[in-house]
Amino acid sequence: MASLEKRGKDSYRLIVEAGYDANGKRIKKTKTVKADGIREARKLLAEFQTEVEAGEYITPEKMTFQSFVEEWRTKYAIKEMGPKTVDIYLGYLKNRILPVFGNMRLDQIKPFHIVRFISELSDEGSRQDGKEGSLSPGTIRYIHRVINNILSRAEEWKIIKKNPAADVKKPKESYKDIDVYDETEIAALFEALEKEPFQWRMMITLAITTGLRRGELVGLEWKHIDLENGTIEVKQSISMRIKGEAIITEPKTKKSKRKISLPDALIDQLKEYYLYARKIRLQMGDKWIGGDHFFVFCNPDGKPFHPETPYLHFRRFLKINGLRYIRFHALRHTSATLLISQGVHAKIISERLGHASITTTMNVYGHALQTADKEAANKFNSIIPMKNKNA
């Protein structure tokens, strides 16, 4: 049996009877909702009754953090977040967060519990990989972000009155010195690239000259490159595969969707590479399985690279040629620091990289910008009168 009571303007109390307890007392499940009129309230009542009778309804006051995580995963995470991000979140939940908060009721989690948890993550021996030391500040910030995201949904869905993580100060953010190539090392890199297959030569060259992320390079299609005007439009990315199939997603932020100018010296090479790629596609004939996609960098059959492929190839390339090891992602950092050293404004660099704001650029490349600022200051040396030593 189900019924509803009007509680106030647009507010209704839903009541569903769910049998009897051991003492023969009626069990009633209740829920207060907002509804625009009686018709919508009755619809919500029917949905609530179905949920209760199916045994899927959990009284919010008794819902544990672990129970809510499953609701958050199905109703929010897999719909609103990228596959790679969901995978990272679930990893931190399994290994770090659920062992501590899993059995706690949502309404019993207080800011102090979160403060204590975050503090312990920075303690010596908090790593789980067998290495000495504590977790990095970046990792701790990410774990805090996971907790905050989940509890924000709980507040938004009226399961708790307030997100306790909202009152917890974010862990301090720190930026490590980035590992990049200097101009001498870049010259050696390009010399070694002359011996590489056309596709890999162009991928590494584009990584340095555009600052594209690895997933953006792997997801780049020829329709996104304007060879006449010398521009690239970043419209999609490939971050991971599910059951062997590439997952193509749009950039996460508006700033990540961007148009980047190409160096004039690179355009003719790209035109030549385009003809080369078309030739390979024609030679494959029926073996081509790229479908409607024509990726700039892909396997011979047209299927896109796995996101890890550029990293693995680049690591092998460096080793064979005796070049100092840096991560493939560091080519993006190398691109930024090169532009900084040439006096390019940080705002332009920020837009090329697709940073959410110029603040991110200033924080990540603070050291390089400080060096460039010093060099800029020294430009005034030529106009400052020399001090008379005899004065």
C-alpha positions as CSV (number, residue, x, y, z in Angstrom):
1,M,0.0,0.0,0.0
2,A,1.3,3.5,-0.9
3,S,0.1,6.9,-0.1
4,L,1.3,10.5,-0.1
5,E,0.9,13.6,2.2
6,K,1.2,17.2,1.2
7,R,3.8,18.8,3.5
8,G,4.1,22.3,2.1
9,K,4.4,24.2,-1.2
10,D,5.5,21.7,-3.8
11,S,6.6,19.3,-1.0
12,Y,5.1,15.8,-0.5
13,R,5.8,12.9,1.8
14,L,5.7,9.5,0.1
15,I,4.7,6.5,2.2
16,V,5.0,2.9,1.2
17,E,4.2,-0.1,3.4
18,A,6.7,-2.9,3.2
19,G,5.2,-5.7,5.2
20,Y,5.7,-6.4,8.9
21,D,8.6,-6.7,11.3
22,A,9.3,-9.6,13.7
23,N,7.0,-8.0,16.2
24,G,4.1,-7.8,13.8
25,K,4.5,-4.0,13.4
26,R,3.9,-2.4,10.0
27,I,7.2,-1.4,8.2
28,K,6.8,2.0,6.5
29,K,9.3,3.6,4.2
30,T,9.0,7.3,3.8
31,K,10.6,9.9,1.5
32,T,10.1,13.6,1.2
33,V,10.2,15.0,-2.4
34,K,9.7,18.2,-4.3
35,A,7.0,17.9,-7.0
36,D,5.2,20.3,-9.3
37,G,1.6,19.3,-8.6
38,I,-0.2,16.2,-7.5
39,R,0.3,14.4,-10.8
40,E,4.1,14.5,-10.6
41,A,3.9,13.6,-6.9
42,R,1.9,10.4,-7.8
43,K,4.4,9.5,-10.5
44,L,7.2,9.8,-7.9
45,L,5.2,7.8,-5.5
46,A,4.8,5.0,-8.1
47,E,8.6,5.0,-8.7
48,F,9.3,5.0,-5.0
49,Q,6.9,2.0,-4.4
50,T,8.6,0.1,-7.2
51,E,12.0,0.8,-5.7
52,V,10.9,-0.3,-2.2
53,E,9.1,-3.5,-3.4
54,A,12.2,-4.5,-5.4
55,G,14.3,-4.1,-2.3
56,E,16.5,-1.4,-3.9
57,Y,15.6,1.5,-1.6
58,I,17.9,2.2,1.3
59,T,16.9,4.7,3.9
60,P,19.3,7.6,3.4
61,E,20.1,7.8,7.1
62,K,21.3,4.2,7.1
63,M,23.1,4.3,3.8
64,T,26.8,3.5,4.1
65,F,29.5,5.2,2.1
66,Q,30.1,1.9,0.2
67,S,26.5,1.5,-0.7
68,F,26.3,5.1,-2.0
69,V,29.5,4.7,-4.1
70,E,27.6,2.1,-6.2
71,E,24.7,4.5,-6.7
72,W,27.3,7.3,-7.6
73,R,29.0,5.0,-10.1
74,T,25.9,3.9,-12.0
75,K,23.9,7.2,-11.8
76,Y,26.8,9.7,-12.2
77,A,30.3,8.5,-12.9
78,I,29.8,6.3,-16.0
79,K,27.5,8.9,-17.5
80,E,29.3,12.1,-16.7
81,M,33.0,11.2,-16.5
82,G,35.5,9.8,-19.0
83,P,36.3,6.1,-18.9
84,K,39.9,6.7,-17.9
85,T,38.8,9.1,-15.1
86,V,36.3,6.5,-13.8
87,D,39.0,3.8,-13.8
88,I,41.3,6.0,-11.8
89,Y,38.6,7.0,-9.3
90,L,37.6,3.4,-8.8
91,G,41.2,2.4,-8.2
92,Y,41.6,5.0,-5.4
93,L,38.3,4.0,-3.9
94,K,39.2,0.3,-3.8
95,N,42.8,0.8,-2.5
96,R,42.5,3.8,-0.3
97,I,39.1,5.2,0.5
98,L,36.7,2.3,1.0
99,P,38.9,0.5,3.5
100,V,38.5,3.6,5.7
101,F,35.1,5.0,5.0
102,G,33.3,2.0,3.3
103,N,31.3,0.9,6.4
104,M,30.6,4.3,7.8
105,R,27.1,5.8,7.4
106,L,27.1,8.8,5.1
107,D,25.5,11.0,7.8
108,Q,28.2,10.1,10.3
109,I,31.2,11.1,8.2
110,K,32.5,14.4,9.6
111,P,35.1,16.9,8.3
112,F,37.6,15.7,11.0
113,H,37.4,12.1,9.7
114,I,38.5,13.4,6.3
115,V,41.2,15.7,7.8
116,R,42.7,12.7,9.7
117,F,42.5,10.5,6.6
118,I,44.3,13.1,4.4
119,S,46.9,13.7,7.1
120,E,47.7,10.0,7.4
121,L,48.2,9.7,3.6
122,S,51.2,12.1,3.9
123,D,52.8,10.0,6.7
124,E,55.9,8.1,6.1
125,G,55.2,4.5,4.9
126,S,51.8,5.4,3.3
127,R,52.8,4.1,-0.1
128,Q,51.4,0.7,-1.2
129,D,54.0,-0.1,-3.8
130,G,56.7,-1.2,-1.5
131,K,58.8,2.0,-1.9
132,E,59.8,4.2,1.0
133,G,58.4,7.6,1.7
134,S,54.8,9.0,1.5
135,L,52.4,9.7,-1.2
136,S,53.1,12.7,-3.4
137,P,51.1,15.8,-2.8
138,G,49.5,15.4,-6.3
139,T,48.2,11.9,-5.4
140,I,46.8,13.1,-2.1
141,R,45.0,16.0,-3.8
142,Y,43.5,13.5,-6.3
143,I,42.2,11.3,-3.5
144,H,40.7,14.3,-1.8
145,R,39.0,15.2,-5.1
146,V,37.5,11.7,-5.3
147,I,36.0,11.9,-1.8
148,N,34.7,15.4,-2.5
149,N,33.1,14.4,-5.8
150,I,31.2,11.5,-4.2
151,L,30.0,13.4,-1.2
152,S,29.0,16.4,-3.3
153,R,26.6,14.1,-5.2
154,A,25.2,12.8,-1.9
155,E,24.5,16.4,-0.9
156,E,23.1,17.3,-4.3
157,W,20.7,14.3,-4.2
158,K,19.5,15.2,-0.7
159,I,20.9,12.1,1.0
160,I,23.0,14.2,3.4
161,K,22.5,17.8,4.4
162,K,26.0,19.0,3.7
163,N,29.1,17.6,2.1
164,P,31.7,17.2,5.0
165,A,34.6,17.4,2.5
166,A,33.6,20.9,1.5
167,D,34.9,22.2,4.8
168,V,38.2,20.4,4.5
169,K,41.1,22.5,3.1
170,K,42.5,21.0,0.0
171,P,46.0,19.4,0.4
172,K,48.7,21.8,-0.6
173,E,49.6,21.6,-4.3
174,S,53.2,21.4,-5.3
175,Y,54.9,21.4,-8.7
176,K,58.0,19.5,-9.4
177,D,60.7,20.7,-11.7
178,I,59.7,19.4,-15.1
179,D,62.2,17.3,-17.1
180,V,62.6,18.6,-20.6
181,Y,65.1,18.7,-23.5
182,D,67.3,21.7,-24.1
183,E,67.9,23.0,-27.6
184,T,71.1,20.9,-28.0
185,E,69.2,17.7,-27.0
186,I,66.3,18.6,-29.4
187,A,68.8,19.0,-32.2
188,A,70.2,15.5,-31.5
189,L,66.6,14.2,-31.3
190,F,65.7,15.5,-34.7
191,E,68.9,14.2,-36.2
192,A,68.0,10.7,-34.9
193,L,64.4,11.0,-36.2
194,E,65.7,11.2,-39.8
195,K,66.2,7.4,-39.5
196,E,62.7,6.7,-38.2
197,P,59.7,5.5,-40.2
198,F,57.7,8.4,-41.6
199,Q,54.8,8.0,-39.2
200,W,56.9,8.1,-36.0
201,R,59.0,11.0,-37.3
202,M,55.8,13.0,-37.8
203,M,54.2,12.1,-34.5
204,I,57.2,13.1,-32.4
205,T,57.7,16.3,-34.5
206,L,54.1,17.2,-33.9
207,A,54.3,16.5,-30.2
208,I,57.2,19.0,-29.9
209,T,55.8,21.7,-32.2
210,T,52.1,21.6,-31.0
211,G,52.3,20.4,-27.4
212,L,49.4,18.0,-28.0
213,R,48.7,15.5,-25.3
214,R,49.3,11.8,-26.2
215,G,45.6,11.0,-26.3
216,E,45.0,14.0,-28.6
217,L,47.7,12.8,-31.0
218,V,46.3,9.3,-31.1
219,G,42.8,10.7,-31.7
220,L,43.8,13.2,-34.3
221,E,42.2,12.7,-37.8
222,W,43.1,14.2,-41.1
223,K,39.8,16.1,-41.2
224,H,41.1,18.1,-38.2
225,I,44.1,19.4,-40.1
226,D,43.8,22.4,-42.4
227,L,46.9,22.0,-44.6
228,E,46.2,25.2,-46.6
229,N,45.9,27.4,-43.6
230,G,48.4,25.4,-41.4
231,T,46.2,24.7,-38.4
232,I,45.1,21.8,-36.3
233,E,41.7,21.7,-34.5
234,V,41.7,19.6,-31.3
235,K,38.3,18.0,-31.1
236,Q,38.7,14.6,-29.7
237,S,41.0,12.3,-27.7
238,I,41.5,8.6,-27.2
239,S,42.4,7.8,-23.6
240,M,41.9,4.0,-23.3
241,R,40.3,1.0,-24.8
242,I,37.4,-1.1,-23.5
243,K,37.3,-4.7,-24.7
244,G,39.8,-3.9,-27.5
245,E,37.8,-1.0,-28.9
246,A,39.1,2.6,-28.8
247,I,37.0,5.0,-26.9
248,I,36.9,8.4,-28.6
249,T,35.9,11.3,-26.4
250,E,35.6,15.0,-26.6
251,P,38.1,17.1,-24.7
252,K,37.1,17.5,-21.0
253,T,37.1,21.3,-21.0
254,K,36.2,24.1,-23.3
255,K,39.8,25.3,-23.3
256,S,40.9,21.8,-24.4
257,K,38.9,22.3,-27.6
258,R,41.3,24.6,-29.5
259,K,42.9,25.5,-32.8
260,I,46.7,25.4,-33.0
261,S,48.8,27.0,-35.7
262,L,51.5,24.9,-37.3
263,P,55.1,26.0,-38.1
264,D,55.4,26.9,-41.8
265,A,58.4,24.6,-42.1
266,L,56.2,21.6,-41.1
267,I,53.3,22.1,-43.5
268,D,55.0,20.7,-46.6
269,Q,56.1,17.7,-44.6
270,L,52.6,17.1,-43.5
271,K,51.3,17.3,-47.0
272,E,53.8,14.7,-48.1
273,Y,52.9,12.5,-45.1
274,Y,49.2,12.8,-46.0
275,L,49.9,11.5,-49.5
276,Y,51.9,8.7,-47.9
277,A,49.0,7.8,-45.5
278,R,46.5,7.8,-48.4
279,K,48.7,5.4,-50.4
280,I,48.9,3.0,-47.5
281,R,45.1,3.1,-47.1
282,L,44.6,2.3,-50.7
283,Q,47.0,-0.5,-50.6
284,M,45.2,-2.1,-47.7
285,G,42.0,-2.4,-49.8
286,D,39.4,-4.7,-48.0
287,K,41.8,-5.1,-45.1
288,W,41.2,-1.5,-44.1
289,I,39.0,-1.5,-41.0
290,G,39.3,2.2,-40.0
291,G,35.7,2.8,-41.0
292,D,34.8,6.5,-41.4
293,H,37.8,7.5,-39.3
294,F,41.1,8.4,-41.0
295,F,43.5,8.8,-38.2
296,V,46.8,10.7,-38.7
297,F,48.6,8.0,-36.7
298,C,47.3,4.5,-36.7
299,N,48.0,0.8,-37.4
300,P,48.3,-0.3,-41.1
301,D,44.7,-1.5,-41.0
302,G,43.4,1.9,-40.0
303,K,42.6,1.1,-36.4
304,P,43.9,3.8,-34.0
305,F,46.9,3.2,-31.8
306,H,46.5,2.2,-28.2
307,P,47.2,5.3,-26.1
308,E,50.3,3.6,-24.6
309,T,51.8,2.9,-28.0
310,P,53.5,6.3,-28.5
311,Y,55.1,6.0,-25.1
312,L,56.5,2.5,-25.7
313,H,57.8,3.4,-29.1
314,F,59.4,6.6,-27.9
315,R,61.1,4.8,-25.0
316,R,62.6,2.3,-27.4
317,F,63.7,5.0,-29.8
318,L,65.6,6.9,-27.1
319,K,67.3,3.8,-25.9
320,I,68.4,2.7,-29.4
321,N,69.8,6.2,-30.2
322,G,71.5,6.7,-26.8
323,L,69.4,9.8,-26.0
324,R,68.6,10.9,-22.5
325,Y,65.3,9.4,-21.3
326,I,62.3,11.6,-20.8
327,R,58.7,10.6,-20.8
328,F,56.7,11.0,-24.0
329,H,54.5,13.5,-22.2
330,A,57.6,15.6,-21.5
331,L,57.7,16.5,-25.2
332,R,54.6,18.6,-24.4
333,H,56.6,20.3,-21.6
334,T,59.6,20.7,-24.0
335,S,57.3,22.5,-26.4
336,A,56.1,24.9,-23.8
337,T,59.6,25.7,-22.4
338,L,60.9,26.3,-25.9
339,L,58.2,28.9,-26.5
340,I,58.9,30.5,-23.1
341,S,62.6,30.8,-23.9
342,Q,61.7,32.5,-27.2
343,G,59.7,35.1,-25.3
344,V,56.2,33.9,-26.3
345,H,53.6,35.3,-23.9
346,A,52.3,32.8,-21.3
347,K,48.7,33.4,-22.4
348,I,49.5,32.2,-25.9
349,I,51.3,29.1,-24.5
350,S,48.3,28.4,-22.3
351,E,45.9,28.5,-25.2
352,R,48.2,26.2,-27.3
353,L,48.4,23.7,-24.5
354,G,44.6,23.8,-23.8
355,H,45.1,24.7,-20.1
356,A,42.0,25.6,-18.1
357,S,43.5,28.9,-17.2
358,I,46.8,30.8,-17.5
359,T,47.3,30.2,-13.8
360,T,47.9,26.5,-14.5
361,T,50.5,27.5,-17.1
362,M,52.2,29.9,-14.6
363,N,52.3,27.2,-11.9
364,V,53.6,24.4,-14.1
365,Y,56.2,26.4,-15.9
366,G,57.0,28.9,-13.1
367,H,60.8,28.2,-13.1
368,A,61.1,28.5,-16.9
369,L,59.1,31.7,-16.8
370,Q,61.2,33.1,-14.0
371,T,64.4,32.4,-16.1
372,A,62.8,34.1,-19.1
373,D,61.9,37.1,-17.0
374,K,65.5,37.4,-15.8
375,E,66.7,37.4,-19.4
376,A,64.1,40.0,-20.3
377,A,65.3,42.2,-17.4
378,N,68.9,42.0,-18.6
379,K,67.8,43.5,-21.9
380,F,67.8,46.8,-20.0
381,N,71.6,46.5,-19.3
382,S,72.4,48.2,-22.6
383,I,70.4,51.4,-21.7
384,I,71.4,51.8,-18.1
385,P,74.4,54.2,-17.8
386,M,77.5,52.6,-16.3
387,K,78.3,53.9,-12.8
388,N,81.4,56.0,-12.7
389,K,83.9,54.2,-10.4
390,N,85.7,57.4,-9.5
391,A,82.5,59.2,-8.4
